[in-house]
Amino acid sequence: MYIGKIKVTNSWQKLEDLVKSQVSGQSSFSFADGHIYQLQGESDFGIRLCNASAKPTDLSVGEVMRGTKTTQYEKESGADLYVKTFENNAAEGLLHLSEIGGE
């Protein structure tokens, strides 16, 4: 199920918060335990992803998704998914989010 398209900036932000604020009808969105989500980038620079217990302070941690590549995400207890554009000077990128499976 397609959830929406999210604008990602060049600073770390929790993906759940971005979905709540940017996607119509998703103001109470949260990643469900045991569910699998697909993320697809739409950025010339790439999107950086970091699954962490706190907002990252290092600009270069996590994984990078370039172009229109996809990856899957499953919520981990005690951690949140943070996102930012890969290049620190990139204004914004887009990230498409879908739920593709659950328990």
VOLUMLO-524148 format. One line per field, with one value per atom (N, C-alpha, C): residue number from 1; residue in one letter; atom name; x, z, y. Coordinates in steps of 0.001 Angstrom, whole numbers. Atoms other than C-alpha are relative to their C-alpha. Layout:
! residues N
i NUM / ...
aa A / ...
at CA / ...
X X / ...
Z Z / ...
Y Y / ...
***
This chain:
! residues 103
i 1 / 1 / 1 / 2 / 2 / 2 / 3 / 3 / 3 / 4 / 4 / 4 / 5 / 5 / 5 / 6 / 6 / 6 / 7 / 7 / 7 / 8 / 8 / 8 / 9 / 9 / 9 / 10 / 10 / 10 / 11 / 11 / 11 / 12 / 12 / 12 / 13 / 13 / 13 / 14 / 14 / 14 / 15 / 15 / 15 / 16 / 16 / 16 / 17 / 17 / 17 / 18 / 18 / 18 / 19 / 19 / 19 / 20 / 20 / 20 / 21 / 21 / 21 / 22 / 22 / 22 / 23 / 23 / 23 / 24 / 24 / 24 / 25 / 25 / 25 / 26 / 26 / 26 / 27 / 27 / 27 / 28 / 28 / 28 / 29 / 29 / 29 / 30 / 30 / 30 / 31 / 31 / 31 / 32 / 32 / 32 / 33 / 33 / 33 / 34 / 34 / 34 / 35 / 35 / 35 / 36 / 36 / 36 / 37 / 37 / 37 / 38 / 38 / 38 / 39 / 39 / 39 / 40 / 40 / 40 / 41 / 41 / 41 / 42 / 42 / 42 / 43 / 43 / 43 / 44 / 44 / 44 / 45 / 45 / 45 / 46 / 46 / 46 / 47 / 47 / 47 / 48 / 48 / 48 / 49 / 49 / 49 / 50 / 50 / 50 / 51 / 51 / 51 / 52 / 52 / 52 / 53 / 53 / 53 / 54 / 54 / 54 / 55 / 55 / 55 / 56 / 56 / 56 / 57 / 57 / 57 / 58 / 58 / 58 / 59 / 59 / 59 / 60 / 60 / 60 / 61 / 61 / 61 / 62 / 62 / 62 / 63 / 63 / 63 / 64 / 64 / 64 / 65 / 65 / 65 / 66 / 66 / 66 / 67 / 67 / 67 / 68 / 68 / 68 / 69 / 69 / 69 / 70 / 70 / 70 / 71 / 71 / 71 / 72 / 72 / 72 / 73 / 73 / 73 / 74 / 74 / 74 / 75 / 75 / 75 / 76 / 76 / 76 / 77 / 77 / 77 / 78 / 78 / 78 / 79 / 79 / 79 / 80 / 80 / 80 / 81 / 81 / 81 / 82 / 82 / 82 / 83 / 83 / 83 / 84 / 84 / 84 / 85 / 85 / 85 / 86 / 86 / 86 / 87 / 87 / 87 / 88 / 88 / 88 / 89 / 89 / 89 / 90 / 90 / 90 / 91 / 91 / 91 / 92 / 92 / 92 / 93 / 93 / 93 / 94 / 94 / 94 / 95 / 95 / 95 / 96 / 96 / 96 / 97 / 97 / 97 / 98 / 98 / 98 / 99 / 99 / 99 / 100 / 100 / 100 / 101 / 101 / 101 / 102 / 102 / 102 / 103 / 103 / 103
aa M / M / M / Y / Y / Y / I / I / I / G / G / G / K / K / K / I / I / I / K / K / K / V / V / V / T / T / T / N / N / N / S / S / S / W / W / W / Q / Q / Q / K / K / K / L / L / L / E / E / E / D / D / D / L / L / L / V / V / V / K / K / K / S / S / S / Q / Q / Q / V / V / V / S / S / S / G / G / G / Q / Q / Q / S / S / S / S / S / S / F / F / F / S / S / S / F / F / F / A / A / A / D / D / D / G / G / G / H / H / H / I / I / I / Y / Y / Y / Q / Q / Q / L / L / L / Q / Q / Q / G / G / G / E / E / E / S / S / S / D / D / D / F / F / F / G / G / G / I / I / I / R / R / R / L / L / L / C / C / C / N / N / N / A / A / A / S / S / S / A / A / A / K / K / K / P / P / P / T / T / T / D / D / D / L / L / L / S / S / S / V / V / V / G / G / G / E / E / E / V / V / V / M / M / M / R / R / R / G / G / G / T / T / T / K / K / K / T / T / T / T / T / T / Q / Q / Q / Y / Y / Y / E / E / E / K / K / K / E / E / E / S / S / S / G / G / G / A / A / A / D / D / D / L / L / L / Y / Y / Y / V / V / V / K / K / K / T / T / T / F / F / F / E / E / E / N / N / N / N / N / N / A / A / A / A / A / A / E / E / E / G / G / G / L / L / L / L / L / L / H / H / H / L / L / L / S / S / S / E / E / E / I / I / I / G / G / G / G / G / G / E / E / E
at N / CA / C / N / CA / C / N / CA / C / N / CA / C / N / CA / C / N / CA / C / N / CA / C / N / CA / C / N / CA / C / N / CA / C / N / CA / C / N / CA / C / N / CA / C / N / CA / C / N / CA / C / N / CA / C / N / CA / C / N / CA / C / N / CA / C / N / CA / C / N / CA / C / N / CA / C / N / CA / C / N / CA / C / N / CA / C / N / CA / C / N / CA / C / N / CA / C / N / CA / C / N / CA / C / N / CA / C / N / CA / C / N / CA / C / N / CA / C / N / CA / C / N / CA / C / N / CA / C / N / CA / C / N / CA / C / N / CA / C / N / CA / C / N / CA / C / N / CA / C / N / CA / C / N / CA / C / N / CA / C / N / CA / C / N / CA / C / N / CA / C / N / CA / C / N / CA / C / N / CA / C / N / CA / C / N / CA / C / N / CA / C / N / CA / C / N / CA / C / N / CA / C / N / CA / C / N / CA / C / N / CA / C / N / CA / C / N / CA / C / N / CA / C / N / CA / C / N / CA / C / N / CA / C / N / CA / C / N / CA / C / N / CA / C / N / CA / C / N / CA / C / N / CA / C / N / CA / C / N / CA / C / N / CA / C / N / CA / C / N / CA / C / N / CA / C / N / CA / C / N / CA / C / N / CA / C / N / CA / C / N / CA / C / N / CA / C / N / CA / C / N / CA / C / N / CA / C / N / CA / C / N / CA / C / N / CA / C / N / CA / C / N / CA / C / N / CA / C / N / CA / C / N / CA / C / N / CA / C / N / CA / C / N / CA / C / N / CA / C / N / CA / C / N / CA / C / N / CA / C
X 832 / 0 / 889 / -762 / 1430 / -412 / 274 / 1714 / 154 / -162 / 3101 / 1409 / -1271 / 5904 / 415 / -486 / 8044 / 1196 / -1147 / 10380 / 1018 / -1098 / 13740 / 988 / -941 / 16088 / 1414 / -1399 / 19816 / 355 / -277 / 19444 / -789 / 639 / 18561 / -1383 / 1354 / 14834 / -584 / 638 / 12762 / -1039 / 903 / 10907 / -1463 / 1387 / 7752 / -555 / 447 / 7543 / -254 / 192 / 7950 / -1286 / 1232 / 5153 / -1209 / 1117 / 2845 / -260 / 165 / 3477 / -212 / 48 / 3603 / -1036 / 890 / 1242 / -1430 / 1405 / -2472 / -597 / 650 / -4425 / 915 / -963 / -1292 / 489 / -431 / -1196 / 314 / -317 / -1015 / 853 / -806 / 1345 / 1090 / -1171 / 3814 / 336 / -421 / 5847 / -459 / 524 / 4222 / 1046 / -918 / 6330 / -397 / 243 / 6687 / -459 / 406 / 5660 / 1227 / -1113 / 7942 / -426 / 260 / 8153 / 1041 / -926 / 9699 / 210 / -352 / 11506 / 658 / -618 / 12392 / 398 / -502 / 14554 / -328 / 170 / 14042 / 840 / -928 / 17111 / 1266 / -1263 / 20118 / 1164 / -1082 / 22228 / -59 / 171 / 20807 / -591 / 606 / 19087 / 801 / -722 / 20939 / -1010 / 902 / 19125 / 812 / -696 / 20103 / -1016 / 862 / 18280 / 737 / -734 / 19217 / -943 / 800 / 17998 / -117 / 45 / 18643 / 400 / -333 / 18996 / 1515 / -1446 / 22424 / 608 / -725 / 24988 / 1039 / -962 / 27364 / -767 / 684 / 26362 / 225 / -332 / 27873 / -232 / 298 / 26493 / -1156 / 1127 / 23991 / 308 / -112 / 23350 / -462 / 371 / 22939 / -801 / 840 / 20227 / 92 / -199 / 21129 / -1060 / 936 / 18836 / -1370 / 1325 / 15642 / 97 / -170 / 17005 / -1037 / 940 / 14801 / 711 / -464 / 15387 / -1210 / 1087 / 13250 / 375 / -192 / 12795 / -1012 / 873 / 11384 / 360 / -245 / 10991 / 695 / -770 / 13444 / -361 / 376 / 12445 / 1071 / -923 / 14020 / 749 / -707 / 15140 / -1008 / 803 / 13770 / 815 / -680 / 14566 / 118 / -292 / 16221 / 457 / -342 / 16665 / 530 / -486 / 18491 / 516 / -611 / 19797 / 1462 / -1368 / 23179 / 1006 / -917 / 24962 / -508 / 408 / 24910 / -510 / 445 / 24369 / -1240 / 1199 / 21447 / -1225 / 1164 / 18256 / -993 / 938 / 15917 / -24 / 230 / 15164 / -1378 / 1305 / 12057 / 181 / -17 / 11360 / -1424 / 1314 / 8427 / -38 / 133 / 7134 / -1239 / 1110 / 4946 / 137 / -8 / 3967 / -191 / 86 / 4605 / -268 / 295 / 4024 / -90 / 152 / 3079 / -83 / 60 / 2861 / -1266
Z 0 / 0 / 0 / 115 / -1086 / 1117 / -1093 / 1840 / -462 / 496 / 174 / -403 / 440 / -1155 / 1020 / -1078 / 1414 / -490 / 298 / 950 / 1114 / -944 / 2604 / -167 / 47 / 3498 / 321 / -248 / 4186 / 1486 / -1421 / 7961 / 458 / -482 / 9880 / 560 / -524 / 10526 / 105 / -182 / 11808 / -1110 / 1122 / 8843 / 443 / -497 / 10926 / 109 / -154 / 11711 / -1353 / 1340 / 8040 / -637 / 549 / 7023 / 636 / -717 / 9694 / -493 / 364 / 8579 / -1496 / 1438 / 4800 / -773 / 773 / 3772 / 523 / -348 / 3765 / 568 / -618 / 6075 / 846 / -757 / 7865 / 1264 / -1158 / 10883 / 1240 / -1144 / 13291 / -430 / 542 / 11203 / 972 / -680 / 12923 / -674 / 549 / 11661 / 948 / -813 / 12887 / 141 / -232 / 14473 / -885 / 814 / 12207 / -1416 / 1355 / 9070 / -808 / 885 / 6087 / -915 / 799 / 4230 / -1105 / 1097 / 889 / -142 / 204 / 416 / -1364 / 1303 / -3000 / -70 / 112 / -3449 / -1356 / 1243 / -6070 / 161 / -241 / -5870 / -817 / 734 / -8063 / 950 / -974 / -4893 / 826 / -840 / -3001 / 1346 / -1314 / 333 / 979 / -1040 / 3505 / 1042 / -973 / 5946 / 1195 / -1195 / 9541 / 1017 / -1024 / 11923 / 1319 / -1224 / 15363 / 1166 / -1199 / 18941 / 305 / -183 / 18774 / -1322 / 1220 / 16078 / -191 / 251 / 14473 / 58 / 7 / 14980 / -1116 / 1091 / 12296 / -1324 / 1283 / 8787 / -962 / 971 / 7145 / 497 / -454 / 9105 / -807 / 658 / 7789 / -1414 / 1357 / 4312 / -983 / 1039 / 1024 / -1082 / 1093 / -1551 / -1112 / 1094 / -4867 / -1088 / 1125 / -7754 / 410 / -284 / -7784 / 573 / -641 / -5923 / 1101 / -1077 / -3377 / 1101 / -1112 / 13 / 858 / -900 / 2637 / 1427 / -1394 / 6256 / 862 / -1008 / 9239 / 1332 / -1251 / 12503 / 1003 / -1019 / 15160 / 1354 / -1322 / 18824 / 553 / -593 / 20423 / -989 / 1015 / 17144 / -929 / 989 / 14607 / -1269 / 1274 / 10956 / -267 / 301 / 10289 / -1447 / 1409 / 6782 / -238 / 467 / 5042 / -1422 / 1314 / 1584 / 185 / -101 / 879 / 40 / 38 / -22 / 947 / -991 / 2743 / -626 / 639 / 242 / -875 / 810 / -1562 / 738 / -636 / -864 / 471 / -408 / -878 / -1015 / 844 / -2290 / 341 / -246 / -2439 / 354 / -431 / -813 / -72 / 94 / -1705 / 1021 / -1057 / 1088 / -227 / 134 / 786 / 1054 / -878 / 3177 / -905 / 912 / 1472 / 695 / -687 / 4179 / 1500 / -1452 / 7752 / 570 / -696 / 10323 / -341
Y -1164 / 0 / 1245 / -1240 / 3344 / 955 / -929 / 5761 / 1440 / -1358 / 8868 / 348 / -557 / 11020 / 1052 / -848 / 12834 / 812 / -857 / 15805 / -160 / 209 / 15218 / 1148 / -1119 / 18076 / -469 / 339 / 18220 / -82 / 229 / 17793 / -1229 / 1221 / 14641 / 303 / -93 / 14240 / -1400 / 1294 / 11336 / -176 / 227 / 9815 / -20 / 8 / 9194 / 1415 / -1386 / 12925 / 657 / -566 / 13848 / -513 / 573 / 11478 / 691 / -634 / 12943 / 1416 / -1404 / 16511 / 237 / -257 / 16054 / -806 / 872 / 13245 / 139 / -190 / 13974 / -1289 / 1147 / 11652 / -865 / 819 / 10387 / 714 / -792 / 12740 / -845 / 870 / 9790 / -1200 / 1092 / 7628 / -442 / 555 / 5325 / -1330 / 1277 / 2408 / -1096 / 1099 / -814 / -1100 / 1112 / -3533 / -1180 / 1183 / -6553 / 280 / -355 / -4662 / 407 / -320 / -4202 / 1144 / -1186 / -909 / 90 / -240 / -73 / 1491 / -1397 / 3212 / 118 / -248 / 4591 / 1458 / -1363 / 7639 / 595 / -754 / 10310 / 1254 / -1098 / 12500 / -220 / 85 / 13247 / -236 / 87 / 13404 / -1268 / 1171 / 10441 / 374 / -153 / 9967 / -848 / 734 / 8956 / -461 / 613 / 6617 / -480 / 464 / 5911 / -481 / 591 / 3576 / 150 / -318 / 4899 / 272 / -257 / 5332 / 1488 / -1450 / 9100 / 657 / -745 / 11754 / 6 / 30 / 11311 / 1406 / -1263 / 14058 / 13 / 138 / 12775 / 75 / -171 / 13878 / -1161 / 1037 / 10802 / -1427 / 1362 / 7815 / -578 / 653 / 5295 / -458 / 504 / 3980 / 1068 / -957 / 5851 / -709 / 485 / 5290 / 1052 / -965 / 6953 / -160 / 22 / 7873 / -498 / 558 / 5826 / -1415 / 1307 / 2811 / -189 / 299 / 1061 / -778 / 808 / -489 / -332 / 380 / -2173 / 357 / -393 / -1150 / -729 / 585 / -3008 / 646 / -712 / -1104 / -901 / 694 / -2123 / 613 / -495 / -1821 / 943 / -952 / 1247 / 867 / -786 / 2790 / 672 / -720 / 5259 / 146 / -207 / 5806 / 1491 / -1400 / 9163 / 102 / -189 / 10559 / 1411 / -1299 / 13417 / -189 / 131 / 14194 / -382 / 494 / 12641 / 1140 / -1135 / 15866 / 1077 / -989 / 18451 / 1290 / -1234 / 21262 / -204 / 264 / 19567 / 528 / -611 / 21502 / -1053 / 1047 / 18523 / -1125 / 1159 / 15113 / -533 / 605 / 12983 / -1465 / 1388 / 9646 / -520 / 635 / 7397 / -1120 / 975 / 5175 / -858 / 953 / 2042 / -1074 / 1163 / -712 / -1212 / 1135 / -4039 / -1324 / 1249 / -6638 / 174 / -46 / -7331 / -1383 / 1276 / -10044 / -761
***
